[in-house]
Amino acid sequence: MSVVYALADHCAIVMSAGLTALRRSSWTLGSAVLGNGVLAAVAGPAAQAWGLNGLWLALIAGSLIAATTQTAGFLRFSAR
Protein backbone atom coordinates (compact mmCIF):
# COMPACT_ATOMS: atom_id res chain seq x y z
CA MET A 1 0.00 0.00 0.00
CA SER A 2 2.84 2.37 0.74
CA VAL A 3 4.11 2.02 -2.83
CA VAL A 4 0.73 3.05 -4.25
CA TYR A 5 0.59 6.02 -1.88
CA ALA A 6 4.13 7.10 -2.80
CA LEU A 7 3.35 6.86 -6.51
CA ALA A 8 0.17 8.94 -6.19
CA ASP A 9 1.89 11.50 -3.97
CA HIS A 10 4.86 11.88 -6.30
CA CYS A 11 2.58 12.28 -9.31
CA ALA A 12 0.86 15.12 -7.46
CA ILE A 13 4.25 16.71 -6.75
CA VAL A 14 5.22 16.59 -10.43
CA MET A 15 1.91 18.13 -11.48
CA SER A 16 2.31 20.78 -8.80
CA ALA A 17 5.69 21.76 -10.23
CA GLY A 18 4.20 21.92 -13.72
CA LEU A 19 1.36 24.15 -12.57
CA THR A 20 3.80 26.41 -10.75
CA ALA A 21 5.84 26.72 -13.95
CA LEU A 22 2.64 27.76 -15.72
CA ARG A 23 2.10 30.37 -12.98
CA ARG A 24 -1.05 28.64 -11.72
CA SER A 25 -0.04 28.04 -8.12
CA SER A 26 -3.55 28.80 -6.85
CA TRP A 27 -4.78 25.69 -8.68
CA THR A 28 -2.13 23.68 -6.86
CA LEU A 29 -3.24 25.10 -3.53
CA GLY A 30 -6.90 24.33 -4.25
CA SER A 31 -6.05 20.76 -5.25
CA ALA A 32 -4.05 20.24 -2.07
CA VAL A 33 -6.86 21.65 0.05
CA LEU A 34 -9.37 19.35 -1.65
CA GLY A 35 -7.23 16.22 -1.33
CA ASN A 36 -6.22 16.89 2.27
CA GLY A 37 -9.76 17.92 3.18
CA VAL A 38 -11.06 14.55 2.03
CA LEU A 39 -8.23 12.89 3.93
CA ALA A 40 -9.11 14.79 7.11
CA ALA A 41 -12.77 13.87 6.77
CA VAL A 42 -12.29 10.14 6.22
CA ALA A 43 -9.05 9.26 8.05
CA GLY A 44 -10.61 8.80 11.48
CA PRO A 45 -13.62 6.74 10.45
CA ALA A 46 -11.53 4.65 8.03
CA ALA A 47 -8.94 3.91 10.72
CA GLN A 48 -11.65 2.94 13.20
CA ALA A 49 -13.40 0.69 10.72
CA TRP A 50 -10.43 -0.97 9.01
CA GLY A 51 -7.40 -0.15 11.14
CA LEU A 52 -4.08 0.64 9.52
CA ASN A 53 -5.25 -0.59 6.10
CA GLY A 54 -8.10 1.90 6.23
CA LEU A 55 -5.69 4.69 7.03
CA TRP A 56 -3.52 3.74 4.06
CA LEU A 57 -6.59 3.71 1.82
CA ALA A 58 -7.56 7.19 3.06
CA LEU A 59 -4.05 8.46 2.33
CA ILE A 60 -4.15 6.95 -1.15
CA ALA A 61 -7.59 8.45 -1.85
CA GLY A 62 -6.49 11.92 -0.76
CA SER A 63 -3.35 11.76 -2.89
CA LEU A 64 -5.25 10.48 -5.92
CA ILE A 65 -7.78 13.30 -5.62
CA ALA A 66 -4.99 15.88 -5.43
CA ALA A 67 -3.10 14.31 -8.34
CA THR A 68 -6.23 14.04 -10.48
CA THR A 69 -7.30 17.66 -9.96
CA GLN A 70 -3.75 18.89 -10.55
CA THR A 71 -3.49 16.83 -13.74
CA ALA A 72 -6.80 18.26 -14.95
CA GLY A 73 -5.56 21.76 -14.22
CA PHE A 74 -2.26 21.13 -15.96
CA LEU A 75 -4.00 19.81 -19.06
CA ARG A 76 -6.38 22.75 -19.03
CA PHE A 77 -3.77 25.47 -18.65
CA SER A 78 -1.01 23.95 -20.78
CA ALA A 79 -3.34 23.70 -23.78
CA ARG A 80 -3.39 27.49 -24.12
For each residue, the residues with C-beta under 8 A, 3 or more apart:
1: 4 5 53 56 57 60
2: 5 6 56
3: 6 7
4: 1 7 8 60
5: 1 2 8 9 56 59 60 63
6: 2 3 9 10
7: 3 4 10 11
8: 4 5 11 12 60 63 64 67
9: 5 6 12 13 63 67
10: 6 7 13 14
11: 7 8 14 15 67 71
12: 8 9 15 16 31 32 35 63 66 67 70
13: 9 10 16 17
14: 10 11 17 18
15: 11 12 18 19 28 67 70 71 73 74
16: 12 13 19 20 28 31 32 70
17: 13 14 20 21
18: 14 15 21 22 74 78
19: 15 16 22 24 25 27 28 70 73 74 77
20: 16 17 23 24 25 28
21: 17 18
22: 18 19 74 77 78
23: 20
24: 19 20 27 28 73 77
25: 19 20 28 29
26: 29 30
27: 19 24 30 31 69 70 73 77
28: 15 16 19 20 24 25 31 32 70 73
29: 25 26 32 33
30: 26 27 33 34 69
31: 12 16 27 28 34 35 65 66 69 70 73
32: 12 16 28 29 35 36 66
33: 29 30 36 37
34: 30 31 37 38 65 66 69
35: 12 31 32 38 39 62 63 64 65 66 67 69
36: 32 33 39 40 62 66
37: 33 34 40 41
38: 34 35 41 42 61 62 65
39: 35 36 42 43 58 59 61 62
40: 36 37 43
41: 37 38
42: 38 39 45 46 58 61
43: 39 40 46 47 55 58 59
44: 47 48
45: 42 48 49
46: 42 43 49 50 54 55 57 58
47: 43 44 50 51 52 54 55 58
48: 44 45 54
49: 45 46 54
50: 46 47 53 54 55 57
51: 47 54 55
52: 47 55 56
53: 1 50 56 57
54: 46 47 48 49 50 51 57 58
55: 43 46 47 50 51 52 58 59
56: 1 2 5 52 53 59 60
57: 1 46 50 53 54 60 61
58: 39 42 43 46 47 54 55 61 62
59: 5 39 43 55 56 62 63
60: 1 4 5 8 56 57 63 64
61: 38 39 42 57 58 64 65
62: 35 36 38 39 58 59 65 66
63: 5 8 9 12 35 59 60 66 67
64: 8 35 60 61 67 68
65: 31 34 35 38 61 62 68 69
66: 12 31 32 34 35 36 62 63 69 70
67: 8 9 11 12 15 35 63 64 70 71
68: 64 65 71 72
69: 27 30 31 34 35 65 66 72 73
70: 12 15 16 19 27 28 31 66 67 73 74
71: 11 15 67 68 74 75
72: 68 69 75 76
73: 15 19 24 27 28 31 69 70 76 77
74: 15 18 19 22 70 71 77 78
75: 71 72 78 79
76: 72 73 79
77: 19 22 24 27 73 74 80
78: 18 22 74 75
79: 75 76
80: 77
